[in-house]
């Protein structure tokens, strides 16, 4: 129970947290701030997908090998990782508004270089700079949710809305981008239009008051114990980290390389290949929205295995058959969709006492996977051919299954921590 002094300090700390959660939550101001965040997520979806649509044109205009194309994409991922790490340390000092405004302006600067840069070096810098801006925006956009609403259930709903809008952008933009390239006569004007969207969002953020909207660390909402003894020796932890890293390599591989693979290997037009990429993300988004209907029945680990099986079968058969069979490359999105959020939920459940710390490690591993994906697939495609390069998607999905087997076995043979048994049982 603790001494009266300890209980008093605990109550005071709880009241302090409650006050920090309640400050400055004007409903209209919060809705407007969240609205700009939704706009940013829509832009994120468009930017991520246009990278794949523009890839064949970039190769043609700059005479790029697959390896150099992978380096170009990796520059964006590296910038994103740097932007996320740096912004995470300063967001509480400079505030959400400054972070979002700076992120949008830096992103717009990078997109401007991509629009007007006539050399590969300028294009590379543009991708890297826009990645830094996007990484900073990721912190500002997601930090808006705990700043405007409180309560785990309500925050979860807002986060789902936020990332659902990303899925809408990812689904809709490949087809729209192909039409824009035809209408505007090239890929550069499309990046110019996206630059304009970033500037409009920046103006909106600048004119919106963020007074009192502050980021609240997740550690204030969960049990913030120190890392327990034996934490770093848990096979479950490393299995989950390996799983999410390998999964992100596979997902990024499809997002960045599917269109290029279909154009160069199956002889599709960019317009038709764009439909396939949009179809993949449509299936991907729908599967995430509907996952709650069946994941609970199977359990998290088993649901991940089922999803991986669907994804692997669809990608293998789609690559092997060609023709009508390539439709399965779109259907594979149903298998990909539930894996990432279910991995995250598994980590939160297994490490309930240190969930914030484990999720931080997970997203760091995801960032590393994003960084590795494009360079690795580009290098293999350049040396051994695009079919083998894109085939790495299957290899990394299989590695997710291997890593999750470690998680499944380790979870049965030993608890995560000896004193976590009660906490785990209470969630069942």
N, C-alpha and C positions, 0 to 999 in steps of 0.2 A: 504493500500500500504506500510506503514511503512516509517520511516524517512530515509534520505540519508545514515546515519550511519548504520542503520539496514540493508538497502539494500546492502551496501558495505560488511558488515559482512556476509550476506547471500551468496553473490557472492563468497567471499573468501572461505567460507565453501564448496560451491559447487565445486570450483576449487580444493580444498584440497581433497575432496572425489574423484574427477575425477582422480587426480594424484595417489591416493592410489589404485584406480581400475586399473590403467594402468601400474604400476611398474612391471618390470620383466616378462612380458608375452612373452617370446620366444616361438613361435609356436611349434617347435620341442620338447622343454623342457616340455611345457604344455601337449602335446600329450602323452609323455612318462609318466609323472606323472599321467595323467588320465588313461592311460593304466594299471598302477599298481593298481589304484583304482578299475577298472573293474575286475581285477583279485581277489582283496579282496572281492568284492561283490559276485563273483562266489563261493569263499570259504565260505562266509557267508551262501549262499543258501545250500551248501553241508553240512555244520556243523549243521544247523538248522534241516534239514531233516534226517540226520543220527541219530540224537538223538532219533527220533521216531522209526527208523528202528532197532536201537540197544536195545531199551527198553526191548523186551522179553528176549534177551540174558543177559542183566544186571540183570533182575529179577531172571533168572535161576542160574547164576553164583554166585550172592551175596545173594540169597534167600530173595529178597526184597518184601515187601508188596506194594500194590498200593500207600499207603501213603508215604512210604520211597522213592518210585520212584518219586512221586511228589515233595518231599523235594529235591531230587537230581536235578531235572529239575529247581526248584525254586532257587537253589544256583546259577545256571548259570544266571537266570534272575536278581537276586540280584546283582551279580557281574557286569552285564551289566549296571544296573542302576547306580551303584557306579562309574564305569569307565566313563560313559557318563557325569555325574555331575562333576567329578574331572577334566576331560580333557577340558570341556567347559570353565573352569576358567584359564587354563594354556596354551591353544593352541596358543594364540597370543604372549605369552612370549617365548615359546620354539620353535615354528615354526611347520609347517605341517610335514616336514620330520622327525623331532624328535618324533612327536606324532604317525605317522604311523609306524615308525621303532620300537618304544617302544611297541606299540599295537600288532604288529606282533610277537615280541619276547615274550611278556607276554602270548599271545594266544598260541604260540608254547610250552611255559613252561607248561601251563595248560593241553594241549593235551598230552604232554609227561607223566605227572602224570596219566592221564586217560589211557594211553597205558600200562604203567608198574605198576601202583598201584595195589596192591593185597588185599587191605582192603577197606571197604566202606568209611572209613574216608579219605583215600588218594584220592579216587574217588570223594568224595564230594569237597575236596579242589581243585582238578583238574577242576571240573565243574565251581567252583566259580572263580578261577584264569583265566580260558579261557573266562569267562563272562566279567571280568574286562578288559581284552585285547580287546575283541570285542567291548565293549562300547567305549573305547578310539579310536579304529579304526573307529567307526561310525562317530565320530567328524572329524577325519582326512580325511576320504574318502569323506564325503559330503562337507567338507571345501575346497576340491580341486577345485570344480566346480566354485565358485565365485572367486577363485584365478587365474583361467586361462581364463575365459570368462566374458564378461560384457553384460548387457542388459537382461531384464526379460525373453524375448522370447527365447534367445539363452541359458540362464541358465536353463530354463525349459526343453529344448530339451536334454541338457546334463544330467540333473537329471533323465529324463525318461529313457535314455539309461542306466544310472547307475543302477537304480532299476529294469530295465528290465532284466539285466544280473543276478540279484538275482533270478528272476523268472525262468530263464533258469536253474540255479543250483538247485533250489527247485524242478523243474519238473524232471530233468534228474537223479539226484543223488539217489533217493530211489531205482530205478531199478538197477542202476550201483552198489550201495552199497550192495544189496542182492547178486549180482554176485561176488563181491569182497570178501564178507564174506565166500562164498563157496570156492572160489579159494585160498584165503589166510588162510582158516581154522580158522575163528574166527573174532570177532568184534575188538579186540585189534589191529591187524595189519592195519585195515582200519584207525583207529585213528592215527597210526604211519605214514601212507601215507599222511594223512591230515596235520600232523605235518611237514612233508617234504615240502608240498606245502607252508605252512606258512613261513618256513625258506627260500625257494627260493624267495618268494615275498619280504621278508625282505632284502635279498641280492640285489635284483633289486632296491628297494627303496634306500638302502645305496649307491649304485653306481650312482644314478640319482641326478643331481643337482636341488635343489629346491630354488636356490638363487632368491630372489625377489618375490617368490610365497607366498603371505600372505593372511590370511583369512580376508574377509571383512564382517562385521556384516550386517545382513539384515536391521537392523534399519537405516543404512546409505542409503538404497535404497528406504525406504518408509517414510511416514510422521511420524516423531519421537516425537509426542506430548506426554506430560505427561499423565498418566492415568486420564481420565475425571471423574468428580464427578458422582457417581451412578454406576460406572463400576462394583463394586462387588455385586450390588443388581440386576443385570440383570438375569432373569430366562433363557434367551437364552444361556448365558454363561454356566450356570450349566447344562442345558440340553445337550449341546454339549460335555462338559467334561464327563458327565455320559454316553453319547452315545459311545464315543470313548473308555472309560474304559471297558464298557460291551462288545463292539465289539471285542476288543483285547483278552479278556478272551475267547470268543467263537472261534476266529480264532486260537489262540494258542492251544486251546483244541483240535481242529481238527488236527493241525500239529503235536502235541506231542502224541496224544492218539488214533488217527484213526487206526493206524496199530495194536496197542495192543488190541484195541476193536475188530477188525476183527479176529485176531488170537485167542483170548480167548473166544469170544462170538459166533462167526460164524464158528470157526474151520478151518479158512483158514491157509495156509502155509505162512511163512514170505515172500516168493517170490511173491505169489499172492497178499498178502496185500500191498506189496510195490508198485505194479502196481496201486492199488487203490489210494494210497497216491500220486503217480506221476500224476495220472489222475486228481485228485482234483486240484493240482497246475498247471496242464496244462490248465484246464478250468479257474482257477483263473487268470492266466497270460493273456490268450486270452481275458477274459472279461475286464480286465483293459486296454488292448491295443485298444479295440473296444468301450469302454464306451463313448468316445467323440461323437460317431455317434448318440447316443440317449439320453444321459443325458441332453444336452442342450434343447432338445424338451420338456422333461417332467418337467424340473426344478430340482434343487439339492435335495430338501426335498422329493419330490414325487419319484424321482429316487431311493433314499435310501429306501423308503417304498417298492417299487417294488422289489428291490434287496433282502431285508430282507424276503419278502414273498416267493421268489424263494428259498432262502437258507433254510428257516424253513420247507417248504413243502418237499423239497428234503431230508433233514436230518430225518424228522419224518417218511416219507414213507420208506426211505431206512433202518431205524432201525426197523420199524414195520414189514416189509414184509420178509426181508431176501432173500436168493437165488439171483435170477436175480435182484430183487429190490435193492440190495445193490449197484448196479451201480449208483443209484441216489446220493449216498454219494460222488461220484466223480463229478457228475453234479452240486452238491451244490456249487462247486467252482465258477460257473457262477454268483451265487447270492452273494457270499462273496466278490469277486474281487473289484467291484466298491465302496464298502461302505467306506473304510478308506480314499481314496483320495477325495471322494465327501464330506465327513465330513470335511476334511481339507479345501477344497475349500469353503464350506459353512461358516466356521469360518472366513476365510480371507475376504469374501464378507460382512458378517454381522458386522464385527469389522474392517472395512477398515482402520480407523485412528490409531488403535493400533494392527494391524495384527501380528507384530512380537511378541508382548507380549502374545497375545492369543494363537498363535501357540506354543509358549514355554510351556504354561499351558497344551495345548492339548497333546503334546508329553510326558510331565511328567505324565499325566493321563494314557497315553498308556503304559508307563513303569510300572506303578503300576498295570495295568491290566495284563501285562505279568507276573509280579511277583506273582499275586494272582492265575492265571489260573491253573498252574500245581499243586500247593499245594492243592487248593480247590477241583479240580477234583480227585486228588489222595486220599484225605481224604474221600470224599464221596464214591468213588469206593471201598475203603478199608472197609468201614463200611456197605454200603448198596448194593454193587455190581457194577460191571463195567458198566452195562447197564444204571443204574441211574446216575453214574458218568459222562459217556459220554453224557447222556441226558441233562446235565447242559448246553451244547452248545445251545440247543434249548431255554432254559430258558433265557440265556443271550442275545440271538438274540431278544427274545421278549422284554427284558428290553431296548434294543436299540430302538425298535419301540415305547415303552412308553416314553422314554426320548425325542425322536424326535417329538412325539406328543406335548410335552411341548414346544419345539422349534417352531413348526408350529403355535401353538395357540398364543404364546407370540409374534411371529414375525408379526402376523396379528393385534394384539391389540395395540401394541406400537412400535415405532422405537427404535433401539438400543440406540441411543443418540439423543436428540433433534436436535443437529446441524449436524447430520450425514445424514439427509434426502437428502440433495443435493448430497452428495457423493454417496449415494446408487443409487439415480435416475440416476446419470451420468453413472453408469455401466450397465444400462438396455438397 
